[in-house]
Amino acid sequence: MDKNKYKTPLAEAIHAKGFRQNWIANKLSVMPETVSRWTNGHSRPSALRQQKLADLLGKQIEEIFPKPIKNDK
C-alpha cells in the first residue's frame, strides 16, 4: 500500500476497516464535514470522541492521533 495515500493515520484506519465517513459521523453524532476535518488533520475530536473513534476502529488513541496539532489543547 502507498504510504502517502492517506493524509492521516485516522483516514488510513477508517479505510482499513471499510467504514465511510458518514457512518463514523452518525456513530459519533457529528456532521460528516467534521469527520472530514479530522481525517484531513485540520482539527481533532474531543477526548471522549477520540476514545469512541479508537474503540470503533480497534486502535489505541495514539495510533490514530500520533502527533499534536497546532490548535490542540
Protein Blocks (a to p, Z undefined) as FASTA:
>chain_A
ZZklpmbfklmmmmmnopafklmmmmnopafklmmmmmnopaccdfklmmmmmmmnopaf
klmmmbccfklZZ
